[in-house]
Amino acid sequence: MEGWQGLGPNRGRFVSRAEGFAVACRGCGILQWDPRAAEAAEFKAMLEEWYFSGNWIWKEDTDEEQMDLAGL
């Protein structure tokens, strides 16, 4: 499963790609949005990129052994 692995204050958290946009919206206080809006796809991609740019690292494989070896 691919997604974002938390670092620092987010250590121990994992957010899957499928949940990423919803988590970013909640974290920013966005309660509603219209997926039919003209720039909806661009907004979704931009928000995820911005929200997870801090204390998060993208992971292609969440195998616990690999994460332990990396010290995460």
N, C-alpha and C positions, 0 to 999 in steps of 0.2 A: 504494500500500500504506500502511495506517495503522499507527502504532506510536509508540514513544517514542524520541526522539533524545537521546543523552547530552550533558550539559554538564559543565564542570569536569573532575573526575577521570574521568568517563565519556565525555568528548569523543571523537568518532569512532565511537562504538558506536550501533547501531540495533537495537531489539528490536521485532519485529512483534507485533501484537495476538495472533496465534495462539501465539507463543512466550512471551508476557508472564507467564503464570501459572507456567510451568515455570522461567523465569529467576528469578522472585521466590522460588519455593520453594527452588531451589538456593542463592540468595543468603542465605536465612534458615536453611538447614540442614534444611529439611523434606524428608525422603526418601520418606515415604509419606503418602497421604491417601485418604479414602474419598469418592468423588464421590456416593455414595448417602446420605451422612449428612444429617440433617435440615437443617442450616444450610450445606451445602456451597456452594451458589450464592452465598450471602451472604458466606461466608468467602473464596471466590475473588475476588469483587469488592473486598472490603475489603483483602485482601492486595495485590492489584495497585495499588489506589489509594494505599495506604501506602508500598509499596516504591518506586514511581515518583514519589513526591511530592517527592523531594529534587533531585538533579542530573539531572533528566530533563524533557523538554518533549514534550507530545503533538503529533504531526505527522499531519495528514490525508494529505499528499502528500510523498513522499520524493524528489521531483525534485531532483537534485543542484544544478542551477542555482539553484533557489529557496533551498536551504539555504545555498549560497555567498553569496547576496545578503543573507541574514540573519546572516551571520558565524558560522554553526555549522559 
